[in-house]
């Protein structure tokens, strides 16, 4: 495996071209060098009361104020009658009417439940995850709140789409066709396969802010983490967060242009990233600063598998087999290995994404049940026009960057 000549730090700091490479992470690129010369500046934090009820929930810098809403220490009932399910995770903020904000919020709930939360017909009536939508003022007062997707599982992160939708990601492949999950919990009660992405229109009004509750199956059934859409290339990019195996970086080409039709449609094609000239490149391993790779994409022929099972009986397909079914198709064609890919964002033709435990000694294979990856985190940038992948930052230790997750 070869890399292009790394760009020197002084070049990064002094040229406009470097800004386009490092983008929002320019400060991180320089951080390890700066840390060696200066001590980080500390900012004192003060206990500040929540403007909602006077309870101290945060310690913040002097002059900062905050207001919380939907505190799950008690029962919260939304304006449509939904009992808030809790376990908030990834979310997207969109401009709402009259200067308000529309927040579409994930609920990362795993394992079968007696009944899905909320209103509307759930995708799977025995799955407890989904999204709720909240309209708030700029000072945090709730105007309206409602169920916008229910019957999904492990809704971890996702991504804001430029046409005005939130794509929510299931970080699981549970289903009645898969044996017990990583917790040992049976999947027999479930009625539908999981491990997909779903679209939720961002609207302040329940009638127009409802998901169809139909998965984008062609975008893959795997442990999804986040997505971002690059209108220049027309691809939706997807990260995979698989704890015990190598994770992949994917792209999905929808059958129609979502910027034209206003939605993401099923029936497209899924591909997985491969480093050109390198078979199963160990990108979870330590990288040179700004290491750059030429890439290509390999097709995933079976992106949405279903496995044989008998209702009411533990399925013969193991969780490990199911969760790697999509990735193994890419690995068989030389696709690259990453460590637990997390959040991502697309800016001006560049897709930035994080790797939780990348940057340490490379793994020997594509599996490590104790957690795949031995580093403290990486930030990668994929340049869609050139097809080049660059490691824009790699943590040197937990005091610099420790296990990065979502990014904006």
C-alpha positions as CSV (number, residue, x, y, z in Angstrom):
1,X,0.0,0.0,0.0
2,X,1.4,3.4,-1.0
3,X,0.5,6.9,0.1
4,X,1.0,10.2,-1.6
5,X,3.6,12.6,-0.3
6,X,2.2,14.0,3.0
7,X,1.5,17.8,3.1
8,X,3.7,19.6,5.7
9,X,2.1,21.4,8.5
10,X,3.4,24.8,7.5
11,X,1.8,24.3,4.1
12,X,-1.5,23.4,5.8
13,X,-1.4,26.5,7.9
14,X,-0.3,28.9,5.2
15,X,-2.3,27.9,2.1
16,X,-5.9,28.3,1.1
17,X,-5.7,24.8,-0.5
18,X,-5.1,23.3,2.9
19,X,-8.3,24.9,4.2
20,X,-10.2,22.9,1.6
21,X,-8.4,19.7,2.7
22,X,-8.9,20.1,6.4
23,X,-12.2,22.0,6.2
24,X,-13.8,22.3,9.6
25,X,-11.0,20.2,11.2
26,X,-8.1,22.5,10.4
27,X,-7.7,23.1,14.1
28,X,-7.5,19.4,14.8
29,X,-4.8,18.9,12.2
30,X,-2.5,21.3,14.0
31,X,-3.5,20.3,17.5
32,X,-0.8,17.6,18.2
33,X,2.0,20.0,17.2
34,X,0.5,22.9,19.1
35,X,0.0,20.8,22.2
36,X,3.8,20.1,22.3
37,X,4.6,23.8,22.5
38,X,1.9,25.2,24.7
39,X,-0.4,24.2,27.5
40,X,-4.1,24.2,26.7
41,X,-6.0,27.2,28.0
42,X,-8.6,26.2,30.7
43,X,-11.9,28.0,31.1
44,X,-13.5,28.0,34.5
45,X,-17.0,26.6,34.6
46,X,-19.8,27.8,36.8
47,X,-22.9,26.1,38.1
48,X,-25.8,27.8,36.3
49,X,-29.5,27.2,36.9
50,X,-31.7,25.9,34.1
51,X,-34.0,28.7,32.9
52,X,-36.9,26.2,32.7
53,X,-37.1,25.3,36.3
54,X,-34.1,26.7,38.2
55,X,-32.4,23.4,38.7
56,X,-28.6,23.3,38.1
57,X,-28.0,20.8,35.3
58,X,-24.9,22.2,33.7
59,X,-21.7,23.9,34.6
60,X,-20.9,26.4,31.8
61,X,-18.5,29.3,31.1
62,X,-19.3,32.7,32.5
63,X,-22.1,34.5,30.6
64,X,-23.6,31.3,29.2
65,X,-27.3,30.5,29.7
66,X,-29.4,27.5,28.8
67,X,-33.0,26.1,28.9
68,X,-33.7,22.4,28.8
69,X,-36.8,20.6,27.6
70,X,-38.2,17.0,27.7
71,X,-36.2,16.0,30.8
72,X,-36.7,12.2,31.0
73,X,-36.2,11.9,34.8
74,X,-40.0,12.0,34.8
75,X,-42.8,11.1,32.4
76,X,-43.1,13.5,29.4
77,X,-46.2,13.5,27.2
78,X,-45.9,15.0,23.8
79,X,-48.7,17.1,22.3
80,X,-50.0,14.2,20.2
81,X,-50.3,12.1,23.4
82,X,-47.1,10.1,22.9
83,X,-45.2,9.2,26.1
84,X,-41.7,10.2,25.3
85,X,-39.6,7.0,25.0
86,X,-36.2,8.6,26.0
87,X,-32.7,7.4,25.1
88,X,-32.2,10.4,22.9
89,X,-29.3,10.2,20.4
90,X,-28.6,11.8,17.0
91,X,-30.8,14.6,15.9
92,X,-31.1,17.3,13.3
93,X,-32.2,20.9,13.6
94,X,-34.1,22.5,10.7
95,X,-35.5,26.0,10.3
96,X,-39.2,26.1,11.2
97,X,-42.1,28.6,10.7
98,X,-41.9,32.1,12.3
99,X,-38.3,31.8,13.3
100,X,-38.7,28.6,15.2
101,X,-36.6,25.4,15.1
102,X,-37.8,21.9,14.1
103,X,-35.8,19.2,15.9
104,X,-36.0,15.6,14.6
105,X,-34.7,13.4,17.4
106,X,-33.6,9.7,17.4
107,X,-34.5,7.3,20.2
108,X,-31.9,4.6,20.4
109,X,-33.9,1.7,22.0
110,X,-32.8,-1.9,21.5
111,X,-34.4,-5.2,22.2
112,X,-38.0,-6.2,21.5
113,X,-40.7,-4.3,23.5
114,X,-44.3,-5.1,24.3
115,X,-45.5,-2.3,22.0
116,X,-44.0,0.4,19.9
117,X,-44.3,4.0,21.2
118,X,-46.4,6.7,19.8
119,X,-49.1,7.3,17.2
120,X,-49.4,6.0,13.7
121,X,-48.8,2.4,12.4
122,X,-45.3,1.3,13.4
123,X,-42.9,-0.4,11.0
124,X,-42.5,-3.2,13.6
125,X,-45.0,-3.2,16.4
126,X,-42.5,-5.0,18.7
127,X,-39.6,-2.5,18.3
128,X,-39.2,0.5,20.6
129,X,-37.1,2.9,18.7
130,X,-37.9,5.7,16.2
131,X,-38.0,9.5,16.1
132,X,-40.0,12.3,17.6
133,X,-40.2,15.8,16.2
134,X,-40.3,19.0,18.3
135,X,-40.9,22.6,17.3
136,X,-39.2,25.0,19.7
137,X,-38.5,28.7,20.0
138,X,-35.0,30.0,19.8
139,X,-35.1,30.2,23.6
140,X,-36.1,26.6,24.1
141,X,-39.9,26.7,24.7
142,X,-41.7,23.7,23.2
143,X,-44.5,24.7,20.9
144,X,-45.4,21.3,19.4
145,X,-44.1,17.7,19.6
146,X,-45.2,14.4,18.1
147,X,-44.2,10.9,16.9
148,X,-42.7,11.0,13.4
149,X,-41.4,7.4,13.1
150,X,-42.0,4.4,15.3
151,X,-41.3,0.6,15.3
152,X,-37.6,0.8,14.5
153,X,-34.6,-0.2,16.6
154,X,-31.4,1.3,17.8
155,X,-31.8,4.7,16.0
156,X,-28.3,5.9,16.6
157,X,-27.3,8.8,14.4
158,X,-28.3,9.8,10.9
159,X,-28.0,13.0,8.8
160,X,-29.7,16.1,7.7
161,X,-30.6,16.2,4.0
162,X,-30.4,19.4,1.9
163,X,-34.0,18.8,0.6
164,X,-35.4,19.1,4.2
165,X,-35.4,15.6,5.7
166,X,-33.7,13.7,8.5
167,X,-32.4,10.2,7.6
168,X,-32.3,8.1,10.7
169,X,-30.1,5.0,11.0
170,X,-30.7,1.6,12.7
171,X,-27.4,0.5,14.3
172,X,-28.5,-3.2,14.5
173,X,-29.4,-6.1,12.2
174,X,-31.9,-7.6,14.7
175,X,-35.0,-9.3,13.3
176,X,-37.0,-12.5,13.6
177,X,-34.6,-14.0,11.0
178,X,-31.5,-13.4,13.2
179,X,-30.5,-15.2,16.5
180,X,-30.0,-13.4,19.8
181,X,-28.2,-10.1,19.6
182,X,-25.0,-9.0,21.3
183,X,-26.9,-8.7,24.7
184,X,-28.1,-12.3,24.4
185,X,-31.7,-11.1,24.0
186,X,-34.0,-13.2,21.8
187,X,-35.3,-11.6,18.5
188,X,-38.3,-14.0,18.3
189,X,-40.9,-11.3,19.2
190,X,-39.8,-9.0,16.3
191,X,-41.9,-9.0,13.1
192,X,-39.6,-7.2,10.7
193,X,-35.9,-7.2,9.7
194,X,-33.9,-4.3,11.0
195,X,-30.7,-2.6,10.1
196,X,-31.9,0.0,7.6
197,X,-32.2,3.7,7.1
198,X,-35.5,5.6,7.2
199,X,-36.4,9.1,6.0
200,X,-38.3,11.5,8.2
201,X,-39.6,14.8,6.6
202,X,-38.6,17.8,8.8
203,X,-41.9,19.6,9.4
204,X,-43.5,21.3,12.4
205,X,-46.8,19.8,11.6
206,X,-47.7,16.1,12.2
207,X,-49.5,15.7,8.9
208,X,-46.5,16.6,6.8
209,X,-43.8,15.5,9.3
210,X,-44.4,11.7,9.1
211,X,-42.1,9.0,7.8
212,X,-43.6,6.6,5.4
213,X,-42.1,4.0,7.8
214,X,-40.7,2.1,4.9
215,X,-36.9,1.4,4.9
216,X,-34.5,2.3,2.1
217,X,-33.6,-1.4,1.8
218,X,-31.2,-0.9,-1.1
219,X,-29.0,1.3,1.0
220,X,-28.0,-1.8,3.0
221,X,-28.8,-3.9,6.1
222,X,-26.0,-3.4,8.5
223,X,-25.0,-1.6,11.7
224,X,-25.7,1.9,10.3
225,X,-24.3,4.9,12.1
226,X,-24.6,8.1,10.0
227,X,-25.3,9.4,6.5
228,X,-24.5,12.6,4.5
229,X,-25.5,13.6,1.0
230,X,-23.2,15.2,-1.5
231,X,-25.3,17.0,-4.2
232,X,-22.3,17.4,-6.4
233,X,-21.8,13.7,-6.8
234,X,-25.4,12.6,-6.2
235,X,-24.4,10.0,-3.6
236,X,-25.6,9.3,-0.1
237,X,-22.5,8.3,2.0
238,X,-23.0,5.9,4.9
239,X,-20.8,4.9,7.8
240,X,-20.9,1.5,9.6
241,X,-20.3,1.1,13.3
242,X,-19.5,-2.6,13.9
243,X,-17.9,-3.1,17.4
244,X,-16.3,-6.5,16.9
245,X,-15.5,-6.5,13.2
246,X,-14.0,-4.1,10.6
247,X,-16.4,-1.4,9.6
248,X,-16.9,-0.1,6.0
249,X,-17.5,3.2,4.3
250,X,-20.3,3.0,1.7
251,X,-22.1,5.1,-0.9
252,X,-25.7,4.7,-2.2
253,X,-26.9,6.0,-5.6
254,X,-30.7,6.5,-5.5
255,X,-32.7,5.8,-8.6
256,X,-33.9,9.4,-8.8
257,X,-32.3,12.7,-7.9
258,X,-33.6,13.5,-4.4
259,X,-32.9,17.2,-5.0
260,X,-35.5,17.1,-7.7
261,X,-38.1,14.7,-6.3
262,X,-37.7,15.9,-2.7
263,X,-37.2,12.5,-1.1
264,X,-34.8,9.5,-1.0
265,X,-36.1,6.6,-2.9
266,X,-35.4,2.9,-2.6
267,X,-34.1,0.8,-5.5
268,X,-30.7,2.3,-6.0
269,X,-27.2,0.8,-5.9
270,X,-24.8,0.3,-2.9
271,X,-21.0,0.3,-3.1
272,X,-18.2,-0.1,-0.5
273,X,-14.9,1.8,-0.6
274,X,-11.6,0.1,-1.6
275,X,-8.1,1.6,-1.6
276,X,-6.8,1.3,-5.2
277,X,-4.0,-1.1,-5.5
278,X,-4.4,-2.4,-1.9
279,X,-6.4,-5.5,-0.9
280,X,-8.3,-5.0,2.4
281,X,-6.3,-2.0,3.4
282,X,-6.0,-1.7,7.2
283,X,-7.1,1.9,7.5
284,X,-7.9,1.3,11.2
285,X,-4.1,1.2,11.7
286,X,-1.9,4.2,12.4
287,X,-1.6,6.6,9.5
288,X,1.0,9.2,8.5
289,X,-0.4,12.7,8.9
290,X,-2.4,13.6,5.9
291,X,-1.9,10.2,4.3
292,X,-3.8,10.1,1.1
293,X,-5.2,7.2,-0.9
294,X,-6.7,6.8,-4.3
295,X,-9.9,4.8,-4.0
296,X,-12.4,2.9,-6.0
297,X,-15.8,1.4,-5.2
298,X,-16.9,-2.2,-5.3
299,X,-20.6,-3.3,-5.7
300,X,-22.7,-4.9,-3.1
301,X,-24.9,-7.4,-4.9
302,X,-27.1,-8.4,-1.9
303,X,-27.5,-5.2,0.2
304,X,-30.7,-6.3,2.1
305,X,-30.5,-9.9,3.0
306,X,-33.2,-11.9,4.8
307,X,-32.4,-15.2,6.4
308,X,-34.4,-18.4,6.7
309,X,-36.3,-18.8,10.0
310,X,-39.4,-20.4,11.5
311,X,-41.7,-18.0,13.5
312,X,-41.6,-18.7,17.2
313,X,-38.2,-20.5,16.9
314,X,-34.7,-19.0,17.5
315,X,-33.3,-18.3,14.0
316,X,-30.3,-20.3,12.9
317,X,-28.4,-17.3,11.5
318,X,-26.1,-15.8,14.2
319,X,-25.8,-12.1,14.9
320,X,-22.2,-12.2,13.8
321,X,-23.1,-13.8,10.5
322,X,-25.9,-11.3,9.8
323,X,-24.1,-8.2,10.9
324,X,-21.2,-8.9,8.5
325,X,-23.2,-10.2,5.5
326,X,-23.0,-6.9,3.6
327,X,-19.4,-6.1,4.6
328,X,-18.1,-9.6,3.6
329,X,-19.3,-9.0,0.0
330,X,-17.1,-5.9,-0.1
331,X,-14.2,-7.6,1.7
332,X,-14.2,-10.4,-0.9
333,X,-13.5,-7.7,-3.5
334,X,-10.7,-6.0,-1.4
335,X,-12.7,-3.3,0.4
336,X,-10.9,-1.4,3.1
337,X,-11.1,-2.0,6.9
338,X,-11.9,0.8,9.3
339,X,-12.5,1.0,13.0
340,X,-16.0,1.8,14.0
341,X,-17.1,4.6,11.7
342,X,-19.3,7.2,13.4
343,X,-20.6,10.6,12.5
344,X,-20.1,12.3,9.1
345,X,-20.9,15.6,7.3
346,X,-20.6,16.7,3.7
347,X,-19.2,20.1,2.9
348,X,-18.4,21.5,-0.6
349,X,-17.8,18.1,-2.2
350,X,-15.9,16.7,0.8
351,X,-17.3,14.0,3.2
352,X,-15.8,14.1,6.6
353,X,-16.2,11.1,9.0
354,X,-14.8,9.9,12.2
355,X,-13.3,6.5,13.3
356,X,-13.8,5.8,17.0
357,X,-10.7,3.6,17.7
358,X,-8.7,4.1,14.6
359,X,-5.0,5.1,14.7
360,X,-3.3,2.4,16.8
361,X,-1.5,-0.8,15.8
362,X,-3.3,-2.5,12.9
363,X,-5.4,-5.5,13.6
364,X,-4.3,-8.9,12.4
365,X,-7.6,-9.7,10.7
366,X,-11.0,-8.2,10.2
367,X,-12.3,-9.4,13.6
368,X,-11.7,-8.5,17.2
369,X,-14.5,-9.3,19.7
370,X,-12.9,-7.0,22.3
371,X,-13.4,-4.0,20.0
372,X,-12.0,-3.5,16.5
373,X,-9.3,-0.9,16.5
374,X,-6.5,0.0,18.9
375,X,-6.2,3.8,18.7
376,X,-7.9,6.9,20.1
377,X,-9.6,8.1,16.9
378,X,-9.2,9.4,13.4
379,X,-10.9,12.0,11.2
380,X,-11.1,11.1,7.5
381,X,-12.0,13.2,4.5
382,X,-13.3,11.7,1.2
383,X,-13.0,14.1,-1.8
384,X,-15.9,13.0,-4.1
385,X,-14.6,14.7,-7.3
386,X,-11.1,13.2,-7.2
387,X,-11.9,10.0,-5.4
388,X,-9.1,10.6,-2.9
389,X,-9.4,9.7,0.8
390,X,-7.3,11.7,3.3
391,X,-6.6,11.1,7.0
392,X,-6.9,14.7,8.1
393,X,-6.3,14.0,11.8
394,X,-5.2,11.1,14.0
395,X,-5.2,11.4,17.8
396,X,-1.9,10.8,19.6
397,X,-3.7,10.1,22.9
398,X,-6.8,10.5,25.0
399,X,-5.9,14.0,26.1
400,X,-5.9,15.1,22.5
401,X,-9.0,13.3,21.1
402,X,-10.6,10.3,22.8
403,X,-12.9,8.1,20.8
404,X,-14.7,10.6,18.6
405,X,-18.4,10.1,17.7
406,X,-20.8,12.5,16.0
407,X,-19.6,15.6,14.1
408,X,-21.3,18.6,12.6
